[in-house]
């Protein structure tokens, strides 16, 4: 229930800025038409106005929730709901652009009299105002199959918008209007991105499910290599993600799929692994059956003998052996995802078979706090530079980002990371550092502008340093410059669309960030790195301006920033 309360409240918070332009004009004439200006009278008027809004939201909530309940059984209903959520999230993002939000009180000074029922009627009218966040709320409730939770989301939405209206109505300006507008804009962007992730995940899951239905009864998993030629694989009664191996009508073991026990994201997206065991859950084979990792990185994991370390693990020695398992240096993110998938799926399967459930410790915790702080530190120093213009902060941010984010942590905003984030593959409990890196990046960009591309992106800094080798650079004029700039937007939508449609493309191989700072890649990847860096000497930030999909995302976020 808390999930639906928080979703409705956050969405109401995001629409608070728009309430200034939609709800306040309904209420200001009532206040201006009153001869008494004391706080008690104003409170009564606001209470009647809020009651009208509450009744409107409640009726709208019941109607929308019942509609979602009755259409939930229709074919492809979830697919269309996901697409509608994505579209409405885009509308909310557009509505947050500067000029669309106005928190200034209405200048209307006319008197409408003040009959007792007028505030209630005006509140009811404003309550059915179809602003973009309200439409997004409708789409979010339609995806639910529970009328109760739908009504709860509408009530939470009402509570948040009422909370935002209070200081505007009574003129209690504890903060500058510009500051309030900025907070609302950031909230709007976050809630729009959240519902885009919900929508894209819904669409992706429907596509994956359709692929599984069309495949040969094994949910589309390539697990034939985990059984011998004379064994057959059949579904088990324990779980949709546990299969049984049979030979001569005798069960010879199990195959456990990690997807049934959590999502484990590597550098290129979700990694799905499979464990082959004997009837006593002794591990015989462990392998990755679905991933989109760079072949060079993942090849290093396989060549290191990492998967061989899991053979021979049993429920009895699991506690002892799991402490000896560690990630592979040079491919830490990918190998950590593989390790987490094994720990979760093996312990989960043990619980199904009534063995001792050795639940793995989730990475989210005290061990993740320091890496997350190290990752967001350059955003903090860059923000202080914008506020105070101290050059030492700018130089510190650039050198720190190059050393820590680039060569040490190897964390950058790439098309792959972005696509994984927007399709729900980067989860806080398993990818704490990346998750908070993305949240910080979005908030700082909305508040202060595109600081990431200017001071933080390690590969962008390399291009900037190389660009100083030659002062007189080639200038690409219009219309070719505009045409090239659209290329990065096309690449962004191609990568994002591929992830939503569950089409695996090795996009990380064609982005120079990972190859440059991990010092691993084939000749194609190194050729792209060389072309991107050398071109920056004669053309200012050639890769960033024309081919970086992450830069396109930053351009979109920057356009949502206000002047404050």
Secondary structure as the mmCIF struct_conf table of DSSP 4:
data_model
#
loop_
_struct_conf.conf_type_id
_struct_conf.id
_struct_conf.beg_label_comp_id
_struct_conf.beg_label_asym_id
_struct_conf.beg_label_seq_id
_struct_conf.end_label_comp_id
_struct_conf.end_label_asym_id
_struct_conf.end_label_seq_id
HELX_RH_AL_P HELX_RH_AL_P1 UNK A 2 UNK A 14
TURN_TY1_P TURN_TY1_P1 UNK A 15 UNK A 15
HELX_RH_AL_P HELX_RH_AL_P2 UNK A 16 UNK A 22
TURN_TY1_P TURN_TY1_P2 UNK A 23 UNK A 23
HELX_RH_AL_P HELX_RH_AL_P3 UNK A 24 UNK A 32
TURN_TY1_P TURN_TY1_P3 UNK A 33 UNK A 33
BEND BEND1 UNK A 35 UNK A 35
HELX_RH_AL_P HELX_RH_AL_P4 UNK A 39 UNK A 71
TURN_TY1_P TURN_TY1_P4 UNK A 72 UNK A 73
BEND BEND2 UNK A 74 UNK A 74
TURN_TY1_P TURN_TY1_P5 UNK A 75 UNK A 76
HELX_RH_AL_P HELX_RH_AL_P5 UNK A 77 UNK A 95
TURN_TY1_P TURN_TY1_P6 UNK A 96 UNK A 96
BEND BEND3 UNK A 97 UNK A 97
TURN_TY1_P TURN_TY1_P7 UNK A 98 UNK A 99
BEND BEND4 UNK A 100 UNK A 100
BEND BEND5 UNK A 104 UNK A 104
HELX_LH_PP_P HELX_LH_PP_P1 UNK A 105 UNK A 106
TURN_TY1_P TURN_TY1_P8 UNK A 116 UNK A 117
HELX_RH_AL_P HELX_RH_AL_P6 UNK A 118 UNK A 127
TURN_TY1_P TURN_TY1_P9 UNK A 128 UNK A 128
HELX_RH_AL_P HELX_RH_AL_P7 UNK A 132 UNK A 142
TURN_TY1_P TURN_TY1_P10 UNK A 143 UNK A 143
BEND BEND6 UNK A 145 UNK A 145
HELX_RH_AL_P HELX_RH_AL_P8 UNK A 147 UNK A 170
TURN_TY1_P TURN_TY1_P11 UNK A 171 UNK A 171
BEND BEND7 UNK A 174 UNK A 175
HELX_RH_AL_P HELX_RH_AL_P9 UNK A 177 UNK A 214
BEND BEND8 UNK A 215 UNK A 218
TURN_TY1_P TURN_TY1_P12 UNK A 219 UNK A 220
HELX_RH_3T_P HELX_RH_3T_P1 UNK A 224 UNK A 226
BEND BEND9 UNK A 227 UNK A 227
TURN_TY1_P TURN_TY1_P13 UNK A 229 UNK A 230
STRN STRN1 UNK A 232 UNK A 235
BEND BEND10 UNK A 237 UNK A 238
TURN_TY1_P TURN_TY1_P14 UNK A 240 UNK A 241
STRN STRN2 UNK A 242 UNK A 247
TURN_TY1_P TURN_TY1_P15 UNK A 248 UNK A 249
STRN STRN3 UNK A 250 UNK A 257
HELX_RH_3T_P HELX_RH_3T_P2 UNK A 258 UNK A 261
STRN STRN4 UNK A 265 UNK A 265
BEND BEND11 UNK A 267 UNK A 269
STRN STRN5 UNK A 270 UNK A 270
STRN STRN6 UNK A 272 UNK A 277
TURN_TY1_P TURN_TY1_P16 UNK A 279 UNK A 280
STRN STRN7 UNK A 283 UNK A 290
HELX_RH_AL_P HELX_RH_AL_P10 UNK A 295 UNK A 303
TURN_TY1_P TURN_TY1_P17 UNK A 304 UNK A 306
HELX_RH_3T_P HELX_RH_3T_P3 UNK A 307 UNK A 310
TURN_TY1_P TURN_TY1_P18 UNK A 311 UNK A 312
TURN_TY1_P TURN_TY1_P19 UNK A 315 UNK A 317
HELX_RH_AL_P HELX_RH_AL_P11 UNK A 318 UNK A 322
TURN_TY1_P TURN_TY1_P20 UNK A 323 UNK A 324
HELX_LH_PP_P HELX_LH_PP_P2 UNK A 327 UNK A 328
TURN_TY1_P TURN_TY1_P21 UNK A 329 UNK A 330
HELX_RH_AL_P HELX_RH_AL_P12 UNK A 332 UNK A 352
TURN_TY1_P TURN_TY1_P22 UNK A 353 UNK A 354
BEND BEND12 UNK A 355 UNK A 355
HELX_LH_PP_P HELX_LH_PP_P3 UNK A 359 UNK A 362
BEND BEND13 UNK A 363 UNK A 363
BEND BEND14 UNK A 365 UNK A 365
HELX_RH_AL_P HELX_RH_AL_P13 UNK A 366 UNK A 388
HELX_RH_AL_P HELX_RH_AL_P14 UNK A 391 UNK A 400
HELX_RH_PI_P HELX_RH_PI_P1 UNK A 401 UNK A 408
BEND BEND15 UNK A 409 UNK A 409
HELX_RH_AL_P HELX_RH_AL_P15 UNK A 415 UNK A 422
TURN_TY1_P TURN_TY1_P23 UNK A 423 UNK A 424
TURN_TY1_P TURN_TY1_P24 UNK A 428 UNK A 430
HELX_RH_AL_P HELX_RH_AL_P16 UNK A 432 UNK A 448
BEND BEND16 UNK A 450 UNK A 450
HELX_RH_AL_P HELX_RH_AL_P17 UNK A 451 UNK A 451
HELX_RH_PI_P HELX_RH_PI_P2 UNK A 452 UNK A 456
HELX_RH_AL_P HELX_RH_AL_P18 UNK A 458 UNK A 467
TURN_TY1_P TURN_TY1_P25 UNK A 468 UNK A 469
BEND BEND17 UNK A 471 UNK A 472
HELX_LH_PP_P HELX_LH_PP_P4 UNK A 476 UNK A 477
TURN_TY1_P TURN_TY1_P26 UNK A 478 UNK A 479
HELX_RH_AL_P HELX_RH_AL_P19 UNK A 480 UNK A 500
TURN_TY1_P TURN_TY1_P27 UNK A 501 UNK A 502
HELX_RH_3T_P HELX_RH_3T_P4 UNK A 507 UNK A 510
BEND BEND18 UNK A 511 UNK A 511
HELX_RH_AL_P HELX_RH_AL_P20 UNK A 512 UNK A 518
TURN_TY1_P TURN_TY1_P28 UNK A 519 UNK A 519
HELX_RH_AL_P HELX_RH_AL_P21 UNK A 523 UNK A 538
BEND BEND19 UNK A 539 UNK A 539
TURN_TY1_P TURN_TY1_P29 UNK A 540 UNK A 541
HELX_RH_AL_P HELX_RH_AL_P22 UNK A 542 UNK A 546
TURN_TY1_P TURN_TY1_P30 UNK A 547 UNK A 547
HELX_RH_AL_P HELX_RH_AL_P23 UNK A 549 UNK A 559
TURN_TY1_P TURN_TY1_P31 UNK A 560 UNK A 560
#
